[in-house]
Amino acid sequence: MAERLWGQGTSAGSDYSNNACILMGGPPPDYDDLVLLSVGLYVGALHSKQVRLAVYQGGSTTFPTGASLLEDLGQTTGSAVNQFISFSSSTNPIIARDEPLWIAAKGNTVGGAFSLRWDAAIPEYSNFYTDHGRTVVAAMGTDDTTAFPATVPSGGTNDVGWYIYYMIVRYEPANKDWSIYKNHGTATNSPVYTYSPLKRNRPSIYYKSD
């Protein structure tokens, strides 16, 4: 088992009062068997209003139009400031390795403020696309009490700034070694693979030659 942070995990930059639905995109980690563990973001000096987080996959490298919802993580809570806050995934969806990946955050700061940290410069450590992939999608609304749609609608516009979103993904195993699995045929002759710890690294002991 191994875990990895994907996105932008540093707290550099300035505060930004969010009144939009902003999606940050980039290529997923280059591994099979990825699952989503959690999603987070950095909140600045004001956090009297909340924001809603989600993860999508699909669309193009330029816009998230048509991307499918992997999970709606729900709303932030409380009034913590100047720190990272995160949500644990409740469904641990599978992440494909070959489709653009997007973290979405929406909130309406009218009458208060939810302060996102952002940076106008390209972060030194980031998995987001460097030339595009920062998109405001007005059609997704700003009401953090409303669930995210199943797919990202059209109408996105390019945004500026690098918002501090991130997610933690897990891949297990990073590289499959099928030699530690035993193949058991079924009645229909379809293979079912089950883990065989005794077979690891010493296969000659357990197989008799004719």
RODO-2510 file (C-alpha; in nm, 4 decimals, decimal comma):
residues 210
     n   res          X          Y          Z
     1     m     0,0000     0,0000     0,0000
     2     a     0,1259     0,3484    -0,0810
     3     e    -0,0285     0,6931    -0,0613
     4     r     0,0418     1,0030    -0,2640
     5     l    -0,0661     1,3667    -0,2582
     6     w    -0,2017     1,4890    -0,5917
     7     g    -0,2649     1,8575    -0,6616
     8     q    -0,1116     2,1557    -0,4886
     9     g    -0,0155     2,0964    -0,1289
    10     t     0,1780     2,4086    -0,0294
    11     s     0,0288     2,7122     0,1437
    12     a     0,2080     2,9896    -0,0456
    13     g     0,0086     3,2737    -0,1981
    14     s    -0,2699     3,5135    -0,1011
    15     d    -0,6261     3,4801     0,0253
    16     y    -0,9149     3,4797    -0,2197
    17     s    -1,2831     3,5093    -0,1261
    18     n    -1,4541     3,2410    -0,3295
    19     n    -1,7856     3,3180    -0,4989
    20     a    -1,7701     3,0704    -0,7850
    21     c    -1,7287     2,7060    -0,8811
    22     i    -1,3605     2,6622    -0,9630
    23     l    -1,2122     2,3402    -1,1008
    24     m    -0,8413     2,2641    -1,1086
    25     g    -0,7268     1,9893    -1,3451
    26     g    -0,4286     1,7791    -1,4320
    27     p    -0,3224     1,4315    -1,5432
    28     p    -0,3780     1,1558    -1,2867
    29     p    -0,0859     0,9686    -1,1319
    30     d     0,0502     0,7119    -1,3741
    31     y    -0,0582     0,4019    -1,1812
    32     d    -0,3322     0,1426    -1,2023
    33     d    -0,5506     0,0517    -0,9032
    34     l    -0,5780     0,4063    -0,7710
    35     v    -0,8453     0,4882    -0,5147
    36     l    -0,9424     0,8243    -0,3671
    37     l    -0,8798     0,8598     0,0066
    38     s    -0,9439     1,2274     0,0812
    39     v    -0,9695     1,5790    -0,0617
    40     g    -0,8585     1,8998     0,1003
    41     l    -0,7774     2,2645     0,0540
    42     y    -0,6099     2,5500     0,2348
    43     v    -0,8315     2,8075     0,4038
    44     g    -0,7002     3,1577     0,4608
    45     a    -0,7756     3,4215     0,7201
    46     l    -1,1556     3,4198     0,6713
    47     h    -1,3775     3,1163     0,6986
    48     s    -1,7218     3,2374     0,8062
    49     k    -1,8835     3,0784     0,4998
    50     q    -1,8432     2,7236     0,3716
    51     v    -1,7414     2,5577     0,0465
    52     r    -1,8282     2,2245    -0,1164
    53     l    -1,5707     1,9879    -0,2657
    54     a    -1,5907     1,7206    -0,5355
    55     v    -1,3694     1,5154    -0,7671
    56     y    -1,4399     1,4636    -1,1377
    57     q    -1,2622     1,2703    -1,4100
    58     g    -1,2837     1,3171    -1,7857
    59     g    -1,3239     1,6129    -2,0183
    60     s    -1,0212     1,7476    -2,2007
    61     t    -0,6904     1,8831    -2,0772
    62     t    -0,8272     2,2343    -2,1358
    63     f    -1,1823     2,2171    -1,9980
    64     p    -1,3675     1,9755    -1,7677
    65     t    -1,6841     1,9763    -1,9813
    66     g    -1,8394     1,6299    -1,9744
    67     a    -1,6224     1,5007    -1,6884
    68     s    -1,7979     1,2471    -1,4632
    69     l    -1,8430     1,2915    -1,0898
    70     l    -1,6334     1,0476    -0,8885
    71     e    -1,7480     1,1745    -0,5492
    72     d    -1,9157     1,4741    -0,3885
    73     l    -1,7309     1,5222    -0,0587
    74     g    -1,9867     1,7635     0,0851
    75     q    -1,9381     2,0919     0,2699
    76     t    -1,6622     2,2177     0,4908
    77     t    -1,7626     2,3004     0,8472
    78     g    -1,6460     2,5315     1,1223
    79     s    -1,4371     2,8461     1,1036
    80     a    -1,0776     2,7233     1,1055
    81     v    -0,8327     2,9691     0,9502
    82     n    -0,4840     2,9579     0,7984
    83     q    -0,4632     2,5821     0,7746
    84     f    -0,5340     2,2814     0,5569
    85     i    -0,8715     2,1141     0,6003
    86     s    -0,9612     1,7821     0,4429
    87     f    -1,2483     1,5412     0,3847
    88     s    -1,2176     1,1645     0,3897
    89     s    -1,3780     0,9819     0,0999
    90     s    -1,6753     0,7668     0,1957
    91     t    -1,6856     0,5636    -0,1260
    92     n    -1,3170     0,5396    -0,2289
    93     p    -1,3885     0,5551    -0,6027
    94     i    -1,1457     0,4108    -0,8567
    95     i    -0,9385     0,6666    -1,0515
    96     a    -0,8481     0,5822    -1,4108
    97     r    -0,4894     0,6482    -1,5143
    98     d    -0,5535     0,7968    -1,8600
    99     e    -0,8221     1,0658    -1,8133
   100     p    -0,7894     1,4253    -1,6856
   101     l    -0,8597     1,4589    -1,3152
   102     w    -1,0397     1,7601    -1,1598
   103     i    -1,0941     1,8923    -0,8085
   104     a    -1,3960     2,1221    -0,7805
   105     a    -1,4785     2,3714    -0,5052
   106     k    -1,7827     2,5979    -0,4939
   107     g    -1,9088     2,8500    -0,2438
   108     n    -2,1062     3,1727    -0,2174
   109     t    -1,9307     3,4366    -0,0099
   110     v    -2,2172     3,6887    -0,0125
   111     g    -2,2683     3,7965     0,3476
   112     g    -1,9455     3,6360     0,4615
   113     a    -1,6217     3,4965     0,3290
   114     f    -1,4593     3,1668     0,2510
   115     s    -1,0974     3,2442     0,1897
   116     l    -0,9120     3,0173    -0,0504
   117     r    -0,5363     3,0431    -0,0748
   118     w    -0,4120     3,1030    -0,4271
   119     d    -0,0915     3,1973    -0,6036
   120     a    -0,0481     3,3823    -0,9336
   121     a     0,2832     3,2065    -0,9980
   122     i     0,3194     2,8474    -1,1133
   123     p     0,3780     2,6417    -0,7973
   124     e     0,7090     2,4640    -0,7661
   125     y     0,5351     2,1416    -0,6697
   126     s     0,2018     2,0813    -0,8409
   127     n     0,0223     1,8144    -1,0410
   128     f    -0,2058     2,0647    -1,2134
   129     y    -0,1673     2,1558    -1,5792
   130     t     0,0782     2,4413    -1,6189
   131     d    -0,0856     2,6300    -1,9080
   132     h    -0,4574     2,5662    -1,8540
   133     g    -0,6945     2,3575    -1,6489
   134     r    -0,8006     2,6347    -1,4082
   135     t    -1,1667     2,6718    -1,4953
   136     v    -1,4692     2,8582    -1,3585
   137     v    -1,7961     2,6852    -1,4498
   138     a    -2,0794     2,9267    -1,3789
   139     a    -2,3457     2,6697    -1,4718
   140     m    -2,2483     2,4621    -1,1665
   141     g    -2,3596     2,7429    -0,9356
   142     t    -2,2112     2,8698    -0,6109
   143     d    -2,4530     2,7214    -0,3560
   144     d    -2,2491     2,4949    -0,1333
   145     t    -2,5681     2,3349     0,0044
   146     t    -2,6510     2,1973    -0,3414
   147     a    -2,4936     1,8706    -0,4555
   148     f    -2,2637     1,8676    -0,7566
   149     p    -2,4087     1,7410    -1,0879
   150     a    -2,3242     1,3986    -1,2284
   151     t    -2,1312     1,5566    -1,5171
   152     v    -1,9652     1,8951    -1,5647
   153     p    -2,1817     2,1169    -1,7904
   154     s    -2,0431     2,3291    -2,0724
   155     g    -1,9729     2,6987    -2,0386
   156     g    -1,6443     2,6970    -1,8500
   157     t    -1,4040     2,9901    -1,8717
   158     n    -1,0314     2,9943    -1,8076
   159     d    -0,9320     3,1331    -1,4702
   160     v    -0,6086     3,2739    -1,3319
   161     g    -0,4249     3,1728    -1,0190
   162     w    -0,3342     2,8412    -0,8626
   163     y    -0,5778     2,7412    -0,5911
   164     i    -0,4577     2,5217    -0,3105
   165     y    -0,6567     2,2033    -0,3646
   166     y    -0,5216     1,8549    -0,3171
   167     m    -0,6291     1,4971    -0,2761
   168     i    -0,4690     1,1873    -0,1315
   169     v    -0,4782     0,8763    -0,3470
   170     r    -0,3701     0,5220    -0,2744
   171     y    -0,2404     0,2589    -0,5110
   172     e    -0,2102    -0,1017    -0,4104
   173     p    -0,0146    -0,2735    -0,5316
   174     a     0,1920    -0,0185    -0,7244
   175     n     0,3101    -0,3005    -0,9535
   176     k     0,1193    -0,6276    -0,9632
   177     d     0,3280    -0,9418    -0,9327
   178     w     0,0982    -1,2167    -1,0592
   179     s     0,3535    -1,4813    -0,9558
   180     i     0,2264    -1,4569    -0,5963
   181     y    -0,1267    -1,5463    -0,7025
   182     k    -0,2638    -1,8963    -0,7616
   183     n    -0,5096    -1,9598    -1,0436
   184     h    -0,8121    -2,1647    -0,9402
   185     g    -1,0435    -2,2766    -1,2214
   186     t    -1,4196    -2,2583    -1,1655
   187     a    -1,6971    -2,4778    -1,2990
   188     t    -1,7157    -2,2558    -1,6042
   189     n    -1,3371    -2,2639    -1,6412
   190     s    -1,3078    -1,8933    -1,5579
   191     p    -0,9951    -1,8175    -1,3527
   192     v    -1,0278    -1,6738    -1,0035
   193     y    -0,7081    -1,5348    -0,8543
   194     t    -0,6505    -1,5725    -0,4834
   195     y    -0,3496    -1,4606    -0,2882
   196     s    -0,1063    -1,7343    -0,1875
   197     p     0,1530    -1,6052     0,0635
   198     l     0,3251    -1,9452     0,0802
   199     k     0,4109    -1,9256    -0,2874
   200     r     0,5973    -1,5945    -0,2647
   201     n     0,9612    -1,6189    -0,3750
   202     r     0,9762    -2,0001    -0,3400
   203     p     0,7597    -2,1505    -0,6124
   204     s     0,9778    -2,4608    -0,6690
   205     i     0,8999    -2,5940    -0,3213
   206     y     0,5297    -2,6180    -0,3836
   207     y     0,5209    -2,7632    -0,7344
   208     k     0,6148    -3,1231    -0,8110
   209     s     0,7775    -3,1872    -1,1469
   210     d     0,7092    -3,5060    -1,3434
***
